[in-house]
Amino acid sequence: MTGKTTPFHISALRLIQGDPAFACLRSRCLTQALHHIDKAGAVVPAKALVKFRPRPRKPSLAFASPVCDSLHRTADCLELEMADSSAKTPWHLWLVGTVAVLFNAIGVFDFVMNQVQGADYLVSAGMTPEQVAHYRQMPGWMMVVWAVGVFGAFLASVLLLLRRQPAFPVFVLSLAAFLVSLLYSYVLTNGGALMGLQGAVTSAVIAGLLVLFSVYARSMSLRGILR
């Protein structure tokens, strides 16, 4: 028998050397031994031919640099990863976050001035006596809802700039509070009629922006930008 000796033949030879049926192979040459491998009874188990496979390497962190891909991660490596993470932050997050902070800061200022100066601030804002009376007669629970709405929106805007995941649920909470305030003004009282078209447009703009901010924060969270 001629031909190249393969790992298959060598593995099979090692198996049949321990088999009593092939005891004579111990004194025969390699060519004679390989001749018996082709017999019908000489079947090599598949598990004997399985080659060693190296263990797959675990993937490193998303922002890990090759220098830091080790078991012992130093402070310098963590700083490199944080810098890499900041570099991947989309430019529009800073734009949307800044607009959100400035816009919702107006609501916080309006609430604080209403609590500090009362009717004088509302009159200086151009409200009629009927509109001022509507705001001054709000029940305590409605003032809490108002505070949750304005401060929640401002806090969510700051969290968005800081790239924190709670930005989305806080935006949703603020939106829910604002919708409750609309329910109070347009259903439970005649505040909607008192505020007129200008009040309706303002409310629509606020609600629309809160929805957009919430959707945007949710999108950034799903993309892993918010952590």
N, C-alpha and C positions, 0 to 999 in steps of 0.2 A: 504493500500500500504506500503510495507516494502522495505528496501534497504538503501544504503548510500546516503546521500544528497550531491550532487555535485555542483560546481560553476555554471553549466548549469542550474540546477533547481532553484538556488537562483536568478540568473539573470532573468530567466523567471518569477519567482514569483513577482519580483519587477515590471516587465512590466505589468503583468495582474492586479496588484493591482490598477493601475490607469485607467483600462478599465472599463466602466460602465457595460459591459456584465458580469463582475465578481465582482460586488459590494459586493456580499454576502461573498466573501472570507475574508473581513476584520474581520469577527467575527468567522471564522473557524480556526481550528488548522492547523498546517503545513502539516500534512498527508492528510487532506481533500483538501487543496489547491493544493498540488502536484498531487492529483488525477485528477484534471482538466487540468493539463499541458499536459496530454497525449491525450486530445481531438484534433480533426482534425484542429480546428480553432486556437489553441494555437501554433503559430509559432513565434519563437524568431528571430528578425532581426540579421543578422550576425554581423553587426557593433556593436551591444550591447555586443558581446562576445569577441571583440578584446581586448587583454590584453595589458597592458603597456609594451612597448619595450624601453629599455634604449638606449639613443643616442650613436652610435658607436664612439669610441675614435679616434680622428684624429691621423694618423701616425706621428711619430716624424721625424726629419731630418735623412738623411741617416747615418750620422756619430754621431748622438746625443747619448750621454750616458744617462742611466736612471737618473743619478743625475741632468742632465741638461734639462730633459724633462719637462719643465714648461713654464709658460707664461713669466716669468722674467728670461732672460738669462744673466748671469754675464760674466765678462771678463775671469774669471777662467774657466768657462764652455766652452767658445769659444776656449781657449787655449787647453783644453782637446780634443775638436773635431778636431782642426787642427793637433794635435799630432796623433790622430787616423787616420786621413786622410793620413798623411805622412807615417804611418806604412803600409797602404794598397797600396802604390805606388810600382809597380813591379820593381824588381831589374834590369831588362833589359832596363828600361827607362833610368837609369843612365848610363848604358853602351853605348846604342845607342846615347844618347845625348852628351856624352863625345867624342865619335868617330866623331860625326857630327861637333862639335865645332872645334876639332883639324884639321879635314880634310878641312873644309871651311875656317879656319884661313889661310891656305896656299894660297887660292885664293885671300883673302884680302891682304896678304903680297905681292903677285905677282903683283897685280894691283897698290898698293901704290908705290912699288919700280919702276915699269914701269913709273909712273908719276914723281917720284923724280929723278931717275938716267937716265931714257930714254934709249938710245941705249946702253950705257955702261952696264946696267943691263942685257939687252937681250943678248949681246955678252958674258957676264960672265956666262949666263945660257946655253951657247953652241949653240946658234942659228947662222945660216948662214947669210951672208949679205942680201940675198933675203928674208929670214924670218924676219929679223929685219926691212927691208924696208916695208914689208907687215903690220907689227904692227904699224910702225910709220906713215903709210899713212891712218890709219883708220879715217873715218869721225867722226865728233863730236857726232852724234846720236848713232854711234856704241860704242863710249866710255861710253855714258850714259847707254846703254844696258849692257855693260860689268860691270859697277859699280852696277847696279841693281841686276845683277846675283850674284856677289860675296858677296856684303854686305847683300843682301836679304837672301842668304843661311846661312851666319854667324848669322844674327839676328834670323832667324827661329830656328837655333840650340840652341841658348841661351834661346829662348822662350820654346823650348821643355824641356830643363833642368829645367826651372822654372814652368813647367806644365801649360802653358798658351795656350788657344785654338787658338789664332792667329798663332801659329806655322804652322799649316797646310796650310792656305791660303798664308802665306809668302813663304813657301817652293814651293808651286805651282807657285807663281810669279817668284821666282828665276829660276825654271825649264823652264818657258816660256821664260825668258830672255836668258837663255843659248841656247835654241832651235833657237832663233832668231840669235844668234851669229854663230851657225852652218850654218844657212841659208846664212848668209853673207859670211862665209868662203868657203862653198862648192857649192854654187849656184851663188851668185852675184860676187864672185871673184875666183881667183885660189889659195886661201889660203890653201885649202885642199890638193892640189897637192904639194904645197911648204912644208907643215908640214910633209907629207909622212905618212908611216904606224904608226910611233910612235905617231904622232899627232892624228891619227884616233883612236888608242887604248886609248889614254888619254881622248879624247872626249867621247868615249863610256863608260869608267869607271865613268867619272863625271856625265854623263846623267843617268846611271844606279843607282848610289848612290842617286842622287836627287830624282829619282822615288821612291826608297826604303824608303828614309826619309819621303817623302810625304805620302806614303801609311801607314807607321808606325804612323806618327802624326795623320792621319785620324782615324786609328784604336784606338789609345789612346783617341782621342776626343769622339768617339762613346761609348767607355767604361766608360766615365766620369772621366778618370784620369786627363785629361786636363780641366781646369776650367777658 
